[in-house]
Amino acid sequence: MSWQTFSIMRFEILLSLMILYQLVADLSEKENKRMVVNATIFIFGIITLIGFLPSEDSSLFGSMYITDGLRVLLKNILNVSTLIILLQSAVWLGKEENHSKTGPFYLLIFSTLIGMYFMISAGDFLMLYLGLELATLPLTILAAFDKKLRRSAEAGIKLMMSSAVSSAILLFGVSLMYGIYGTLHFAEMTLLQDSSALSILSLVFFISGLGFKLSLVPFHLWTADVYEGSPLPVTTYFSVVSKGAALFTLMLVLYRVFGDQPRVWSLTAYFLSITTMVVGNLFALRQQNLKRFLAFSSITQAGFMMLGFVNPDALGMNTIIYFMLIYSLSNLAVFGVLSIVINATGKETMDDFNGFYSTNPRLSLVLLLALFSLAGIPPVAGFFGKFFLFTAAAAKGMYILVFIAVLNATLSLYYYLLVVKAMFINKNESPIPYLPVSGYEKVALSLCFAGIVLIGFLSIIFDYVQAMVNLTSL
Amino acid sequence: MDYSYTILILLTPVILFLLIGLLGDKIDKMHAGLLGTTGLFAITMLSYSTAFSYFSHGTVESFQSIEAFQIVWLQFTDNLIIHLGILLDPLSVMMLVVITTVSLMVHIYSLGYMKGEPGFSRYFAFLSLFTFSMLGLVVATNIFQMYLFWELVGVSSYLLIGFYYERPSAVAAAKKAFIVTRFADLGFLIGILLLSFYTNTFDFNTLTDVNGPAIAQPITNVFMGLSATTWAMLLIFMGGAGKSAMFPLHIWLPDAMEGPTPVSALIHAATMVVAGVYLVARLFPIYSFSSPDSLEVIAYVGSFTSLFAAVVACTQLDIKRVLAFSTLSQIGYMMVALGVSGYGGEAGLGYMASLFHLFTHAFFKALLFLGAGSVIHAVHSNLMTDMGGLKKYMPITHITFLIACLTIAGIPPLSGFFSKDEILVAAFEHNKIIFGVQWMVAGITAFYMFRLYFNIFWNNSPAYHHTPHESPATMTVPLVILAMLSISSGFVPFHEFVTSDGLPLTTEFHWMIAIPSVLVAMVGIGVAAVLYRNKNSRPESLALGMKSLYTLAYHKFYIDEVYLFITHKIIFGLISRPVAWFDRHIVDGILNLIGNTTVFFSGSIKKMQSGEVQWYIWYFTSGVLLLTLMILYFN
């Protein structure tokens, strides 16, 4: 393996080494698990840093595998999110009863991550499908990770069955494509065009398959059960990394491979965006359990993401990536605070947060900002993310859609503010006591906090995304 | 000559503000104060050296305006760009000197005056913020930057007036000042937008260029009988009138005296309140060439304010309020001078006189306020009925206060005499009625100032709780310095430096104006001496004799009550209540309906999330099919 190959595939190779390390480290004594956690976080931190080193555009294996500036950027976003999740899960894994789970947890997390990288770097539908399965199967195990809990086992089995169906439909779509185009190679497919009903069917099947992972309505029904049943770090991973990977893959395929015939997919995105925003919001309104609440909130956010697909120009792509970046940091901050609370007290309903500000003012402020960012209140980053998405859709003259989106954004403000109201206004005889925050969690929350506050103002980040999008051809 | 170092004049106070504001609780209070004062001393020295090199190197033919520093801040279109920068011309350099000098004096004075206050370091942080905003305002290169700093000045003034925030009256005063000036700034903003819409520029140098778009290409659009330029300039003047407390937007200034006294000296006497004068002077070529009607308005507003405020000042008992009304009156003089001035050459006398008066007024009015502060510090009361006979207890305060009173009364050879004389000359040449009013006001000014002086320092002492004593050196040293400046600043050859067109102006001495104005001042002083030097019953009988006028003036002609009536009865009662009813019953009703409908729908789709995987897959597959059908139909 030459140095150049390493440089091209560094994300995947480093992660494979990491997985090997986990296999070995799992043999260590129970007392040393703490060290494994520290070492893993340290090594993954270095891997994340290496990801930011400059790279060149290239392809491998007969362009089954593609890498370029944009894909490196997307993987870096996922890397940072994963790193934050690792930081947040350190306390959970450090608990006595979870010591035996440390090895498998890391093993599975990194396996699905590597699958996601292959999805993003795929140059061929077969590669994409392989990556997708590699990403999905470990996730079902992760969902059932608290195997002694009934709801966790249920989450696992539900996820497995639904994802089997979605994979089948996606694969069906892909095989139809093969029937139409005679190839599954992206580079060759871009040269062919077809607008028959069959190609529409195949494309809708493909979008639905990935829409399942993005939890778009009506493919979303697994989301709430799985989010609620899984351990919190896994839920976080679902809502940020898994969703991000699916979104990025969908974006790359639609914009790069089917970029010449955007009508079908932007229309699909139009409908999916409306149903997802509306249904996600309507369900989120009623939730008392914060994990279910965040499941539906993340569904609504996915609806907003689809808004970007309505604009098939580079602008659409910029805004999708930018929004995902901001959504990731905001959601990670919310989950970060939630995980501190759940780890210490096991409380996870909205009423439990009454009077939270009186005992934990700092955590409340972080949560406040993160919720504001999700709701899109200026001047935090979430506002800019949403604003650019709306601009992108409006640039294509989709005013009705933007109007619906604005209505939904307003509606979502209501339930995000419910949490804020609980924390700051509602009185409570016995609020959650003061919670100490570990060093790792502090780092994780500070990263999110800085991102939420700064990203909106640092136009350099949006410019960078734009530059990466414009540079890339396939 | 490279002036880019002047950026330090702006950067230093903002750094001081952040340092003191953030670390104020961590470091010793006195250190915070000393840090602020030392920093300000550095800024003052920088301003002096800037002024020195500007005025000594600049003269070839005339003083050029120099953009010492410029960055692009916002670019709206190719033409409409907002810069942030530093503009040096005679006007802004003169203002730099005035602001830093007075601010430095106030800083030193505050070290003594505010000693032991719980918010000591907060106070110094706000002072730095104010100094920063005010300096930024005067060096602005464009009207938009000026507007930014204009609002910042408003904010810091709000913070300082409300410094004693546990007192309801201070909170109310701060709110009043903020709301009234904000209301005026609305006009300012609309004016800016109008002006830049028609001229496509914010830049002062382009705007005031005699051959530039604002002046050389007059705008023909007419609205309600006035040209668009006149509208713009009048609206901009409205902003200036708000900050400079011109009638009828003056109501906030007397209340603003709730702030600490040094703040009144800095903000409400010497610097912020002259921002309106500065604004008109800055845009003077446009006023003069394109909109002479607005200049007439400015002259009459100024003249009326100066008379009105002088009459009110004669009846007030709170010594700071007397000084506040006297400030109004003196700013009225400056506005009059601008209003009667022309552009360039001999006609520009008024412009020069106005800024000359701004210059001298800053020193003697700051001196008056700081002297009043020293007195209040000694007797713990603002009311002149609680004072009297202080001249034997507080010799330094007494002498400096007397000098300031003589200066404002216009007694030669003190500085107030020279600047006021120039204004009267300019008014005399332009409009005899305004001249007559201003001449009379000069007499009234002398009267109320000496009423104040005699009541504080002569008269009989009331029973003091403890013997008043002279203030510490931190307070008396600034008094002495300012007294020297009040005496000497009249001898500055101002007409050679700051003129409407940058060319030196030759002035003559007008005996025919000077003698009557000194005479009327002497009469004013004499009347005050007769009435107030010793305790007697003459003031009461006089007040009784002119009972209705006295009551009117004592209640400040009920202007505050008029405002209250308009806001509470008319705006709240006739407009706000019906709107509130509509909002509560109609708008809220519709919104509640929407909310309830949403909740209803939310309930009715609840069954979808049944928890049964077979149904999930059913929804999934039928969703895919439905979607395909819809795409096929719409495509």
Interface residues (C-beta under 8 A of the other chain):
Chain A: I157 K158 M161 S162 V165 S166 I169 A197 I200 L201 V204 F205 S208 F212 V217 P218 F219 L221 W222 A224 D225 R263 V264 L267 T268 F271 L272 V279 L282 F283 L285 R286 L411
Chain B: T598 V599 F601 S602 G603 I605 K606 M608 Q609 G611 V613 W615 Y616 I617 Y619 F620 T621 S622 G623 V624 L627 T628 M630 I631 L632 F634 N635
